[in-house]
Amino acid sequence: MVTVGPAGQGMELRAGLATELRALPGLLKALGMLEMTHLEVQQATENCLAENPMLERMDGHPCPGCGRHVQSGSCYRCRDKGATLHYQDGPEPGIDPFSTLEADAGLEVRPDSRGALEYVMGHLTQRGTLDAEPDEIAELHGLETVQVQEALRALRAVGPPGIGAASVTALLAAQAEALVEAGEAPAWLPRLVGDHLGDLAAGSTADVGRALQIPEEQVRKGLAIIKERLRPFAAAETGRTDAAPTADVFLYRGPDGSLEVEVPASAWFGLRLVELSDGVKRAPEAKQWLAEHELAAQRHIYQVDRRASVLLRITECAVARQKDFLDHGDGHHRPLTRTAVAEEIGVHPSTVSRAVRGKRLRLPSGAVADLSCLFGKGLAPRAALQGLLDAGPERMSDEMLREMLSQQGFSIARRTVTKYRHSLQ
């Protein structure tokens, strides 16, 4: 039984409960987004932008170095760090995305379709995808469809993989095909990208493996390639191995050697609510419709920010514990459990597990590792054992190795040494 005071307090309690119940669906969905990877959040955001008229992206484009939404050029972090990517001819795409591309395509296109090229360039979004179908572009500008298709062919012949694609999924599939042609990805990767991104987002790797008739482990490797090598915009060459990989968490080093953690939130994607005129807001026939879409847009922004906030707290806690490891390497890794982090920041251990699973961490060097590398307890002794195996006699027994590790401060059982030794060799 719940006892309340005066009637006013009872009404206040009921109002508070009603508010919490209204917020509950958004909160639950936000916690569900916690398990999504950066690529999956990007896809969900693109879908929301396409379906919701009350959500828009601010003017600008993705930073070529990290993907952050910027007004022009590169973001301040990549610019200050001097991070550069290799592009096809011409300046950095963030500064002038298509000027040299249009010139190169003009040399490739047939003379009778050169006029269509200008219009096709005008229909490229800031991601490099088309905002209309070729026949729609032709009809809008009084062109023949074959002229638009020839302009697209020329553009794709000289541009980066995925340029002029009809959607982000098609863009990613084109990048996957480029990796296959370069011998850097398996032949089934374009099908994985083109047909099964939704299944991957749902975690149905086993179902995808059956559909593609490949082992589930291969599906996971394909997912890793998608995260590391594919970009949701056609700006940089995807065939390059030094292209900025996709990450969920970014780690930067300050001038004083400190480490700063950043997790992409709604501002990273350049999201904002559409500003409507007073006349539109007052229109009776539009009021309810707009209110529903505005609430959905607010919820999406909240969910993205909530995911970023939780992931940021978890990573900051783990990074503080593992600074020596991040500064000096595997030999300085400290044992750290997800439960310990959960207790320190005041969340349930399952929340930490869900947040860390499948996430990628971009290190200050630009390299990308699994976020789970900050956790566990076997990394330092493994590194020490590897050093002993590299420097010592070939026929050292596991017991001898256990004693030598003990002298270095690692108290582990002989059978653990045996397990580590087999995995290292």
ZASE-736985 format. One line per field, with one value per residue: residue number from 1; residue in three letters; x negated, y, z of N, C-alpha, C in turn. Coordinates in steps of 0.1 Angstrom, whole numbers. Atoms other than C-alpha are relative to their C-alpha. Example, Ala and Ser with C-alpha at 12.3 -4.5 7.8 and 13.67 -1.06 7.14 Angstrom:
residues 2
torba = c(1 2)
loza = c(Ala Ser)
n.east = c(-9 9)
n.north = c(-12 -11)
n.up = c(0 0)
ca.east = c(-123 -137)
ca.north = c(-45 -11)
ca.up = c(78 71)
c.east = c(-9 8)
c.north = c(12 11)
c.up = c(0 8)
END
This chain:
residues 425
torba = c(1 2 3 4 5 6 7 8 9 10 11 12 13 14 15 16 17 18 19 20 21 22 23 24 25 26 27 28 29 30 31 32 33 34 35 36 37 38 39 40 41 42 43 44 45 46 47 48 49 50 51 52 53 54 55 56 57 58 59 60 61 62 63 64 65 66 67 68 69 70 71 72 73 74 75 76 77 78 79 80 81 82 83 84 85 86 87 88 89 90 91 92 93 94 95 96 97 98 99 100 101 102 103 104 105 106 107 108 109 110 111 112 113 114 115 116 117 118 119 120 121 122 123 124 125 126 127 128 129 130 131 132 133 134 135 136 137 138 139 140 141 142 143 144 145 146 147 148 149 150 151 152 153 154 155 156 157 158 159 160 161 162 163 164 165 166 167 168 169 170 171 172 173 174 175 176 177 178 179 180 181 182 183 184 185 186 187 188 189 190 191 192 193 194 195 196 197 198 199 200 201 202 203 204 205 206 207 208 209 210 211 212 213 214 215 216 217 218 219 220 221 222 223 224 225 226 227 228 229 230 231 232 233 234 235 236 237 238 239 240 241 242 243 244 245 246 247 248 249 250 251 252 253 254 255 256 257 258 259 260 261 262 263 264 265 266 267 268 269 270 271 272 273 274 275 276 277 278 279 280 281 282 283 284 285 286 287 288 289 290 291 292 293 294 295 296 297 298 299 300 301 302 303 304 305 306 307 308 309 310 311 312 313 314 315 316 317 318 319 320 321 322 323 324 325 326 327 328 329 330 331 332 333 334 335 336 337 338 339 340 341 342 343 344 345 346 347 348 349 350 351 352 353 354 355 356 357 358 359 360 361 362 363 364 365 366 367 368 369 370 371 372 373 374 375 376 377 378 379 380 381 382 383 384 385 386 387 388 389 390 391 392 393 394 395 396 397 398 399 400 401 402 403 404 405 406 407 408 409 410 411 412 413 414 415 416 417 418 419 420 421 422 423 424 425)
loza = c(Met Val Thr Val Gly Pro Ala Gly Gln Gly Met Glu Leu Arg Ala Gly Leu Ala Thr Glu Leu Arg Ala Leu Pro Gly Leu Leu Lys Ala Leu Gly Met Leu Glu Met Thr His Leu Glu Val Gln Gln Ala Thr Glu Asn Cys Leu Ala Glu Asn Pro Met Leu Glu Arg Met Asp Gly His Pro Cys Pro Gly Cys Gly Arg His Val Gln Ser Gly Ser Cys Tyr Arg Cys Arg Asp Lys Gly Ala Thr Leu His Tyr Gln Asp Gly Pro Glu Pro Gly Ile Asp Pro Phe Ser Thr Leu Glu Ala Asp Ala Gly Leu Glu Val Arg Pro Asp Ser Arg Gly Ala Leu Glu Tyr Val Met Gly His Leu Thr Gln Arg Gly Thr Leu Asp Ala Glu Pro Asp Glu Ile Ala Glu Leu His Gly Leu Glu Thr Val Gln Val Gln Glu Ala Leu Arg Ala Leu Arg Ala Val Gly Pro Pro Gly Ile Gly Ala Ala Ser Val Thr Ala Leu Leu Ala Ala Gln Ala Glu Ala Leu Val Glu Ala Gly Glu Ala Pro Ala Trp Leu Pro Arg Leu Val Gly Asp His Leu Gly Asp Leu Ala Ala Gly Ser Thr Ala Asp Val Gly Arg Ala Leu Gln Ile Pro Glu Glu Gln Val Arg Lys Gly Leu Ala Ile Ile Lys Glu Arg Leu Arg Pro Phe Ala Ala Ala Glu Thr Gly Arg Thr Asp Ala Ala Pro Thr Ala Asp Val Phe Leu Tyr Arg Gly Pro Asp Gly Ser Leu Glu Val Glu Val Pro Ala Ser Ala Trp Phe Gly Leu Arg Leu Val Glu Leu Ser Asp Gly Val Lys Arg Ala Pro Glu Ala Lys Gln Trp Leu Ala Glu His Glu Leu Ala Ala Gln Arg His Ile Tyr Gln Val Asp Arg Arg Ala Ser Val Leu Leu Arg Ile Thr Glu Cys Ala Val Ala Arg Gln Lys Asp Phe Leu Asp His Gly Asp Gly His His Arg Pro Leu Thr Arg Thr Ala Val Ala Glu Glu Ile Gly Val His Pro Ser Thr Val Ser Arg Ala Val Arg Gly Lys Arg Leu Arg Leu Pro Ser Gly Ala Val Ala Asp Leu Ser Cys Leu Phe Gly Lys Gly Leu Ala Pro Arg Ala Ala Leu Gln Gly Leu Leu Asp Ala Gly Pro Glu Arg Met Ser Asp Glu Met Leu Arg Glu Met Leu Ser Gln Gln Gly Phe Ser Ile Ala Arg Arg Thr Val Thr Lys Tyr Arg His Ser Leu Gln)
n.east = c(-9 7 -7 4 -5 -12 -5 9 12 -4 -1 14 6 -5 5 14 0 -5 11 10 -5 1 14 5 3 12 12 2 6 14 9 2 10 14 7 2 13 -1 -5 -14 -6 -1 -11 -13 -1 -3 -14 -9 0 -8 -14 -6 2 3 14 9 15 5 9 14 3 8 14 7 9 -7 -15 -8 -6 7 -5 9 13 1 -3 12 9 8 8 11 8 6 -5 -4 -3 3 -12 3 5 -7 1 -7 -14 -7 1 -6 -2 -2 4 8 -7 -8 9 4 -12 -2 9 -4 -14 -1 -4 -14 -6 8 -9 -8 9 -2 -13 2 8 -9 -9 8 -1 13 6 4 -11 -9 -12 -11 3 5 -11 -5 9 -2 -12 1 8 -2 11 -3 5 13 11 3 7 14 7 2 10 13 3 4 13 12 -3 2 -10 -13 -5 -12 -9 -14 -3 12 3 7 13 8 1 10 13 4 4 13 9 1 8 14 5 1 -12 -6 -9 -14 -2 -11 -13 -2 -4 -12 -12 -1 4 -10 2 12 -4 -8 8 -4 12 -2 -9 7 9 -7 -5 11 6 13 0 -3 12 3 -9 6 12 -6 -5 11 5 -10 2 13 4 -10 -4 -14 0 9 10 13 1 -2 10 12 0 2 -12 -4 -10 -12 1 -12 5 12 9 10 10 2 14 7 1 -12 -8 -14 -10 -11 -9 -9 -14 -8 7 10 -7 -5 -15 -8 -14 -3 -7 -12 -5 -12 -12 -1 -3 -14 -9 -7 1 14 6 1 10 14 3 4 13 9 2 9 14 6 4 12 12 2 5 14 8 0 10 13 3 3 13 11 3 7 13 8 4 10 13 7 6 10 8 13 -1 -1 12 12 -2 -7 6 -4 -14 -4 -13 -12 -12 -12 -7 7 -4 -14 -1 6 -8 -13 -9 0 11 -5 0 14 3 -8 6 14 0 0 4 14 7 10 11 6 8 -8 -3 -13 0 -13 -1 2 14 2 -5 7 12 11 8 14 8 2 11 12 4 5 14 9 2 9 14 5 3 -11 -6 -4 -12 -10 3 11 -6 -9 8 6 -11 -2 10 -4 -12 -12 -3 -9 2 7 -9 -3 11 -1 -11 6 11 -6 -7 10 8)
n.north = c(-12 -13 -11 -14 -11 -7 2 -7 9 12 -4 -2 14 6 -7 4 14 -1 -5 11 10 -5 0 14 6 -6 4 14 0 -6 10 9 -5 2 11 -2 -5 -13 2 2 -13 -8 4 -4 -14 -3 4 -10 -12 2 2 -10 -13 -9 1 -4 -1 -14 -1 5 13 7 -3 11 8 8 1 -10 -10 -13 -9 0 6 11 -4 -6 11 5 -11 -3 11 2 13 -1 13 -1 -2 -1 -13 -12 -4 8 -1 -8 -14 -2 14 6 -9 8 11 -4 -2 13 7 -7 6 13 1 -3 -14 -2 1 -9 -9 6 2 -11 3 11 -5 -8 9 8 -4 -1 13 6 8 -7 -3 3 10 -6 -4 -12 -10 -3 -7 -13 -9 1 8 14 9 6 -11 0 12 -2 -9 8 10 -7 -5 11 5 -8 -4 10 11 -4 -13 1 11 -4 0 3 14 2 -6 9 12 -3 0 14 5 -5 8 13 -1 -3 12 -3 4 12 -3 -1 -13 -9 5 -2 -14 -4 7 5 -10 0 12 -2 -9 8 10 13 4 14 0 -6 10 10 -6 -1 13 -1 2 -12 -7 -9 -12 -10 -6 -10 -12 -8 -7 -11 -10 -6 -4 -7 -14 -4 -11 3 -11 6 13 11 10 -3 7 -9 -8 0 11 -3 4 -4 -9 -7 -3 -11 -3 -15 -4 4 14 6 7 -5 10 -6 9 -8 -3 -6 -11 6 3 -12 1 -10 -1 -10 -12 -3 -13 -1 3 14 6 -3 6 11 13 5 -1 13 7 -5 3 14 1 -7 9 11 -6 -2 13 6 -8 5 14 0 -7 8 10 -6 -3 13 5 -9 3 13 -1 -9 8 10 -6 -4 12 6 -10 5 10 -8 -8 8 13 11 4 -8 2 4 8 -9 6 -9 -2 -11 -12 -2 -4 -13 -11 2 6 15 6 4 -13 -2 11 -4 -12 3 10 -3 -14 -2 -11 -6 -5 -13 2 2 14 3 13 2 -7 10 1 -7 9 13 1 8 -7 -3 12 5 -8 3 14 -1 -5 11 9 -6 -3 11 13 6 12 -3 6 -9 -3 -10 -12 -4 -6 -13 -10 -3 -10 -13 -5 6 12 8 15 6 3 -12 -3 10 -5 -12 4 6 -11 -8 7)
n.up = c(0 1 -7 4 -9 4 14 9 1 8 14 5 2 12 11 2 6 14 7 1 9 13 4 -1 13 6 -8 3 13 -1 -6 11 9 -6 6 14 4 7 13 -2 -4 12 8 -7 1 14 2 -6 8 12 -3 -10 5 -11 -4 11 -2 3 12 -2 6 -10 0 7 -9 -10 3 -7 8 -1 9 12 -3 -10 -14 -6 -6 11 6 -9 0 13 5 14 8 14 8 14 4 -4 -14 -9 4 -10 4 13 2 13 10 9 4 12 11 5 6 12 10 2 5 15 2 0 -13 -9 -7 -10 -11 -10 -8 -9 -11 -8 -7 -10 -14 -6 -1 13 5 8 -7 9 10 13 8 -6 3 14 2 -6 7 15 6 3 -11 4 -2 -14 -3 5 -10 -12 3 0 -14 -7 6 -5 -14 -10 0 -6 4 9 -4 -2 -14 -8 1 13 -1 -8 8 10 -6 -2 13 3 -9 6 12 -4 -7 -14 -7 7 11 -5 -8 5 -4 -14 -2 8 -4 -13 -11 -10 -8 -8 -11 -9 -6 5 8 4 11 11 4 7 12 9 0 -5 -14 -8 -3 11 0 -10 6 9 -8 -4 12 2 -10 1 14 8 -5 5 9 11 0 1 7 -9 2 -8 -13 -11 -2 -14 -3 -8 -14 -8 -11 4 -11 5 -10 -2 0 -12 -1 -5 10 0 7 7 6 8 -5 11 6 9 12 5 0 -6 4 10 -5 8 -2 -9 7 1 -13 -4 9 -7 7 -1 -14 -6 8 -3 -14 -1 6 -9 -11 5 2 -13 -6 6 -5 -14 0 5 -11 -12 3 -1 -14 -7 5 -4 -14 -1 6 -8 -11 4 4 -12 -6 9 7 2 11 12 2 1 6 -6 -13 -11 -1 -13 -1 -2 4 3 -13 -7 7 -3 -14 -1 7 -5 9 -1 8 14 8 5 10 12 6 5 10 14 3 5 -7 9 -9 5 12 11 1 -6 -7 -7 -13 -11 -3 -13 -11 -1 -9 5 10 -4 -1 14 5 -7 4 13 -1 -5 11 11 -5 -7 8 7 -7 -14 -4 -5 -14 0 4 -11 -11 5 0 -14 -4 6 -7 6 -8 7 -1 11 11 7 9 11 9 6 9 12 7 5 11)
ca.east = c(0 -12 -3 -2 4 29 48 23 -6 14 21 -16 -26 -2 -14 -50 -42 -23 -54 -77 -54 -53 -91 -95 -92 -119 -142 -138 -146 -176 -190 -184 -204 -233 -240 -241 -274 -283 -275 -241 -234 -243 -219 -191 -198 -197 -164 -149 -161 -145 -112 -107 -101 -108 -144 -172 -210 -227 -246 -280 -295 -313 -349 -372 -393 -367 -332 -321 -297 -315 -306 -336 -370 -381 -371 -394 -408 -418 -431 -451 -465 -474 -454 -451 -437 -446 -421 -418 -431 -425 -420 -405 -368 -357 -369 -358 -341 -334 -352 -380 -357 -334 -364 -376 -341 -339 -369 -353 -317 -306 -301 -264 -259 -283 -255 -237 -268 -263 -227 -238 -265 -237 -217 -246 -240 -268 -273 -278 -245 -218 -187 -166 -163 -180 -146 -134 -165 -160 -124 -131 -157 -144 -171 -171 -174 -203 -222 -218 -229 -260 -269 -265 -287 -315 -312 -315 -344 -366 -350 -354 -335 -298 -296 -262 -246 -208 -211 -237 -233 -241 -270 -284 -278 -298 -327 -326 -328 -358 -375 -367 -382 -413 -416 -411 -377 -358 -336 -304 -310 -288 -259 -264 -262 -235 -211 -218 -227 -194 -200 -235 -220 -197 -226 -213 -248 -238 -208 -230 -255 -229 -215 -250 -260 -291 -302 -290 -326 -331 -300 -316 -348 -327 -311 -345 -355 -323 -331 -367 -368 -335 -323 -287 -298 -317 -346 -377 -391 -379 -406 -433 -443 -450 -414 -400 -382 -348 -349 -323 -346 -374 -404 -426 -458 -462 -494 -501 -498 -463 -437 -403 -373 -347 -316 -295 -263 -236 -258 -284 -258 -247 -211 -185 -148 -133 -123 -87 -71 -43 -18 -25 -25 10 25 52 48 10 7 13 -7 -37 -35 -38 -68 -84 -81 -97 -126 -132 -132 -158 -181 -176 -183 -215 -227 -217 -238 -267 -265 -265 -293 -313 -311 -321 -350 -363 -363 -382 -407 -415 -423 -443 -463 -496 -485 -475 -507 -532 -516 -503 -528 -512 -476 -458 -431 -397 -363 -330 -315 -342 -334 -297 -301 -323 -299 -267 -251 -242 -271 -248 -247 -285 -286 -259 -277 -312 -301 -310 -323 -355 -380 -400 -434 -453 -476 -447 -447 -414 -410 -381 -369 -370 -408 -405 -390 -402 -432 -453 -469 -499 -509 -505 -528 -553 -552 -557 -588 -602 -595 -612 -643 -646 -658 -635 -628 -617 -591 -558 -568 -600 -580 -555 -583 -599 -565 -560 -593 -578 -548 -523 -509 -493 -489 -510 -480 -473 -508 -502 -470 -487 -517 -495 -475 -507 -524)
ca.north = c(0 35 63 99 132 158 158 182 158 129 148 158 121 110 137 127 90 100 119 90 66 89 91 53 42 67 57 20 26 47 19 -4 19 14 -19 -4 2 36 23 12 45 62 41 47 84 84 65 91 120 105 97 126 161 176 164 179 180 214 227 211 177 149 156 135 124 112 117 145 169 202 234 233 217 193 193 211 178 164 198 204 169 172 141 138 111 104 116 114 144 178 194 178 170 188 221 216 182 180 207 185 156 175 185 149 136 163 147 113 120 119 153 149 144 170 194 168 164 198 189 156 173 196 166 151 153 161 124 119 101 112 130 118 90 95 96 122 143 141 151 180 195 186 160 125 97 82 116 115 79 87 116 92 66 92 105 70 62 90 94 75 42 49 83 89 60 60 54 50 13 13 36 12 -18 0 6 -31 -40 -18 -37 -70 -58 -47 -82 -68 -83 -116 -118 -121 -87 -66 -90 -88 -50 -47 -73 -79 -46 -48 -84 -74 -45 -70 -93 -121 -132 -169 -162 -141 -169 -194 -170 -164 -200 -191 -198 -174 -165 -152 -130 -115 -109 -92 -70 -60 -50 -29 -11 -4 1 15 51 64 91 90 114 93 64 32 12 28 9 41 55 66 35 37 38 41 59 84 88 120 129 165 185 176 139 135 114 128 105 115 96 108 124 142 172 149 140 176 169 195 201 220 255 262 295 307 304 267 260 276 257 234 207 204 209 173 158 181 174 137 141 166 142 114 137 147 111 101 130 119 83 91 115 90 63 86 97 61 50 81 74 38 46 75 52 24 48 63 28 19 50 32 5 32 51 22 -10 -44 -50 -23 -35 -37 -63 -46 -61 -47 -52 -29 -2 -6 -2 29 48 34 13 -24 -46 -58 -21 -20 -54 -42 -9 -25 -54 -50 -14 0 24 48 54 87 71 66 29 12 -16 -33 -13 -46 -43 -20 -49 -83 -95 -116 -90 -80 -116 -126 -98 -107 -144 -134 -115 -146 -168 -144 -139 -172 -208 -227 -256 -238 -257 -242 -244 -225 -199 -197 -190 -163 -146 -148 -129 -102 -99 -121 -148 -173 -211 -234 -245 -209 -205 -236 -221 -187 -204 -224 -193 -173 -200)
ca.up = c(0 -9 15 3 20 11 -22 -38 -31 -46 -78 -80 -76 -103 -126 -120 -127 -159 -170 -163 -182 -212 -212 -207 -244 -255 -226 -233 -270 -261 -240 -270 -292 -267 -284 -319 -336 -351 -385 -373 -356 -389 -408 -383 -385 -423 -422 -398 -419 -449 -432 -407 -421 -387 -385 -407 -410 -408 -438 -442 -449 -430 -421 -444 -414 -389 -403 -379 -394 -402 -420 -443 -446 -419 -382 -358 -343 -377 -389 -358 -359 -395 -403 -441 -464 -499 -524 -561 -580 -565 -531 -500 -507 -475 -491 -527 -530 -567 -586 -600 -602 -626 -647 -649 -657 -684 -702 -699 -709 -746 -761 -766 -729 -715 -708 -687 -665 -649 -639 -625 -604 -591 -579 -558 -521 -497 -493 -530 -535 -560 -547 -577 -602 -636 -654 -629 -635 -672 -670 -647 -669 -704 -711 -725 -699 -719 -716 -678 -677 -698 -674 -645 -662 -668 -632 -618 -641 -626 -592 -559 -555 -547 -563 -578 -559 -554 -516 -488 -490 -527 -520 -494 -518 -545 -521 -512 -549 -552 -523 -540 -573 -555 -539 -504 -496 -503 -533 -512 -494 -518 -512 -475 -477 -503 -489 -453 -434 -416 -405 -393 -373 -357 -348 -370 -382 -383 -406 -428 -430 -441 -467 -482 -476 -457 -421 -394 -386 -421 -417 -386 -405 -432 -406 -394 -429 -432 -400 -408 -446 -458 -454 -457 -481 -514 -506 -500 -519 -503 -519 -497 -466 -447 -450 -417 -403 -387 -349 -321 -296 -304 -282 -285 -267 -254 -255 -219 -226 -212 -230 -240 -250 -275 -285 -315 -303 -323 -329 -345 -371 -375 -364 -355 -355 -384 -376 -388 -394 -371 -398 -403 -366 -363 -392 -376 -403 -398 -360 -349 -378 -371 -334 -339 -362 -339 -310 -331 -341 -305 -294 -320 -310 -273 -281 -300 -271 -244 -261 -264 -228 -214 -237 -228 -191 -195 -217 -196 -166 -184 -200 -166 -153 -184 -192 -187 -211 -237 -232 -230 -245 -236 -208 -187 -191 -158 -149 -153 -153 -167 -132 -117 -142 -136 -98 -103 -126 -110 -137 -140 -153 -182 -193 -196 -214 -239 -245 -250 -272 -308 -304 -319 -303 -325 -307 -308 -334 -357 -354 -345 -319 -302 -272 -252 -253 -222 -202 -191 -172 -195 -218 -197 -187 -224 -234 -207 -218 -254 -244 -225 -255 -279 -257 -239 -249 -272 -248 -216 -197 -187 -151 -158 -176 -147 -122 -144 -148 -110 -106 -129 -106 -126 -103 -127 -128 -149 -169 -177 -190 -211 -225 -232 -248 -272 -282 -288 -309)
c.east = c(-9 8 -5 6 12 2 -10 -12 4 1 -14 -7 5 -5 -15 -1 5 -12 -10 5 0 -14 -6 -3 -13 -12 -4 -7 -14 -9 -2 -10 -14 -7 -4 -14 1 6 15 8 1 11 13 2 4 15 10 0 8 15 7 -3 -4 -15 -9 -14 -4 -9 -14 -2 -8 -15 -7 -8 7 15 9 6 -6 6 -8 -13 0 4 -13 -9 -8 -9 -12 -10 -8 4 5 2 -4 13 -4 -3 7 -1 9 15 8 -1 7 3 0 -6 -9 7 8 -9 -5 11 2 -9 5 13 0 5 14 7 -7 9 8 -9 2 13 -2 -8 9 9 -8 2 -14 -7 -4 10 9 13 12 -4 -5 12 6 -9 2 13 0 -7 1 -11 5 -5 -14 -11 -3 -8 -14 -8 -3 -11 -14 -4 -5 -13 -12 2 -3 11 13 5 12 10 14 3 -14 -3 -6 -14 -10 -3 -11 -14 -4 -4 -14 -11 -2 -9 -15 -6 -1 12 5 10 15 3 11 14 3 5 13 13 2 -4 10 -1 -12 3 8 -8 2 -11 2 10 -7 -10 7 5 -12 -8 -15 0 3 -12 -4 9 -5 -12 5 5 -11 -6 9 -3 -13 -3 10 5 14 0 -11 -10 -14 -1 1 -11 -13 1 -1 12 4 11 11 -3 12 -5 -14 -9 -11 -10 -3 -15 -8 0 13 8 15 9 11 9 10 14 8 -7 -10 7 7 15 6 14 2 7 12 4 13 12 2 3 15 10 7 -3 -14 -5 -2 -11 -14 -4 -5 -14 -11 -4 -10 -14 -7 -4 -13 -12 -3 -6 -15 -9 -1 -11 -14 -4 -4 -13 -12 -4 -7 -14 -10 -5 -11 -13 -8 -8 -12 -9 -14 0 1 -12 -12 2 5 -6 5 16 4 13 12 12 11 8 -7 3 14 2 -5 9 15 10 -1 -11 5 0 -14 -3 7 -7 -14 1 1 -5 -15 -5 -11 -10 -6 -9 8 4 13 -1 14 0 -2 -15 -3 4 -8 -12 -11 -10 -14 -8 -3 -12 -13 -5 -5 -14 -10 -2 -9 -14 -6 -4 13 8 3 13 10 -2 -11 6 9 -8 -6 11 3 -10 3 13 13 2 11 -4 -8 9 4 -11 0 10 -5 -10 6 6 -11 -8 9)
c.north = c(12 11 13 10 6 -2 6 -9 -12 4 2 -13 -6 7 -4 -14 1 5 -11 -11 5 -1 -14 -6 6 -5 -14 -1 5 -10 -11 5 -1 -11 2 5 14 -1 -2 12 10 -3 4 15 4 -4 11 13 -1 -1 11 14 10 -1 3 0 14 0 -5 -13 -7 3 -12 -9 -9 -1 10 10 14 10 1 -6 -12 5 5 -11 -5 10 2 -12 -2 -13 3 -14 2 0 -1 14 12 2 -9 2 9 15 2 -14 -5 8 -8 -12 3 2 -13 -7 7 -5 -14 -1 2 14 3 0 9 10 -6 -2 11 -2 -12 4 8 -9 -10 6 2 -13 -6 -9 10 3 -3 -11 6 5 13 12 5 8 14 10 -1 -8 -14 -9 -6 10 0 -12 0 9 -8 -10 7 4 -12 -6 7 2 -11 -10 5 13 -1 -12 5 1 -3 -14 -4 6 -10 -13 3 1 -14 -7 4 -8 -14 1 2 -13 2 -4 -13 4 2 13 9 -6 2 14 3 -6 -2 10 0 -12 2 9 -7 -11 -14 -6 -15 -1 5 -11 -11 6 1 -13 1 -2 13 8 9 12 10 7 11 12 9 9 12 11 8 6 8 13 3 12 -3 12 -5 -13 -11 -11 2 -7 10 10 0 -11 6 -4 5 11 5 4 10 3 15 3 -4 -15 -7 -6 5 -10 8 -11 8 1 6 11 -5 -2 13 1 12 -1 11 11 4 14 0 -4 -15 -6 2 -7 -12 -14 -6 -1 -14 -9 4 -4 -14 -2 7 -9 -12 5 2 -13 -6 8 -5 -13 0 7 -9 -11 5 3 -12 -5 9 -3 -13 1 9 -8 -10 6 5 -11 -5 10 -5 -10 8 8 -9 -14 -11 -4 8 0 -5 -8 9 -8 10 3 12 13 4 5 14 11 -2 -5 -15 -6 -4 12 2 -11 4 12 -4 -10 5 14 1 13 5 6 13 -2 -1 -14 -3 -14 -2 7 -10 -1 7 -9 -13 0 -8 6 2 -13 -6 7 -4 -14 0 5 -11 -10 5 0 -13 -12 -5 -10 3 -7 10 4 10 14 6 7 13 11 4 10 14 5 -6 -14 -8 -15 -5 -3 12 4 -9 5 13 -4 -6 11 9 -7 -5)
c.up = c(0 7 -5 9 -5 -15 -10 -3 -9 -14 -5 -3 -12 -12 -3 -6 -15 -9 -3 -10 -14 -5 -2 -14 -6 8 -3 -14 0 5 -11 -10 6 -7 -14 -2 -6 -14 0 4 -13 -9 5 -2 -15 -3 6 -7 -12 2 8 -5 11 5 -13 5 -3 -12 4 -6 11 -2 -7 10 10 -2 8 -9 2 -10 -13 4 9 14 7 5 -12 -6 9 1 -13 -7 -15 -6 -14 -8 -15 -3 7 15 9 -3 9 -4 -13 -5 -14 -12 -10 -5 -12 -12 -6 -7 -14 -12 -4 -7 -15 -2 0 13 10 7 11 13 11 9 10 12 10 9 9 13 5 3 -13 -6 -9 8 -9 -9 -13 -9 6 -3 -14 -3 5 -8 -16 -7 -4 11 -3 2 15 4 -4 10 13 -2 1 15 8 -4 6 15 10 0 8 -4 -9 3 3 15 7 -1 -13 0 7 -8 -11 6 3 -13 -4 8 -6 -13 3 8 15 8 -7 -10 5 8 -5 3 14 3 -6 5 15 11 11 9 9 12 11 7 -5 -9 -5 -12 -12 -6 -8 -13 -10 -2 3 15 7 3 -11 -1 10 -5 -11 7 5 -11 -3 10 -2 -14 -7 7 -5 -8 -10 -1 -1 -8 10 -2 8 13 11 1 14 2 9 15 8 10 -6 12 -5 12 0 0 12 2 5 -11 2 -8 -6 -6 -9 5 -12 -7 -10 -14 -6 1 7 -4 -10 7 -9 2 9 -7 -2 13 4 -8 7 -6 1 14 6 -8 3 14 2 -6 8 12 -4 -2 13 7 -7 4 15 0 -4 12 12 -2 1 14 8 -5 4 14 2 -5 8 12 -3 -4 12 7 -9 -7 -2 -12 -14 -3 -3 -6 9 14 12 1 14 0 2 -5 -3 13 8 -5 4 14 1 -5 4 -9 2 -9 -14 -9 -6 -11 -13 -7 -6 -12 -14 -4 -3 6 -10 10 -5 -12 -13 -2 7 7 6 14 12 4 14 12 -1 9 -5 -9 4 2 -14 -6 6 -5 -14 0 5 -12 -11 4 6 -9 -5 8 15 3 5 14 1 -4 11 11 -5 -1 14 4 -6 6 -6 7 -8 0 -12 -12 -8 -9 -12 -11 -8 -11 -13 -9 -7 -12 -11)
END
